[in-house]
């Protein structure tokens, strides 16, 4: 019997397979210097070397390479939509995305400026464990493969993304984030974001 769940599972598997074919062993083929040259357009918003100084725009420096290519692919294909990113990604080739990702991954993430409230230094890790956040994003929220780094990310950006996942208005490749965040209350989201945004760099 074909169910909605099985159809969704097949669709997710096909999308993952397509991404794998588009970005095979990206780090072996990518040109960091070509990425650096192309990134001059990106730094107008994402900051020098991908270190954003705008609280609503994410930092890209130190992000896992595959996380960046996945995000760019989603913008290019229309799975994620943004009035600035969508048109910029529309004309990127696979090689362009690999080069940009390799460059931003190579850049050092500067120390976060956000200061976590003292009580959330205790509550944050508890919530992160309760909702299994580190199972995907890593024990220190540093990101793994196509899963983005959250440690030290811009506070307002993270807040907006989690609220969008909860409202099911943010693209989600396999539904994991939408499902996980749907159980969070808004106060819990505020605590988690305050905690994660203040995590230092390593």
RAMODA-V44698 format. One record per run of one state. SS is the DSSP state (helix for helix, strand for strand, loop for the rest). FROM is the first residue (numbers start at 1). TO is the last residue. If there is no record, write none. Layout:
ss=[SS:SS]
from=[FROM:FROM]
to=[TO:TO]
This chain:
ss=[loop:helix:loop:helix:loop:helix:loop:helix:loop:helix:loop:helix:loop:helix:loop:helix:loop:helix:loop:helix:loop:strand:loop:strand:loop:helix:loop:helix:loop:helix:loop]
from=[1:4:23:26:30:32:39:43:47:48:51:65:78:85:91:94:107:120:131:133:138:144:145:147:148:155:167:176:182:186:198]
to=[3:22:25:29:31:38:42:46:47:50:64:77:84:90:93:106:119:130:132:137:143:144:146:147:154:166:175:181:185:197:202]
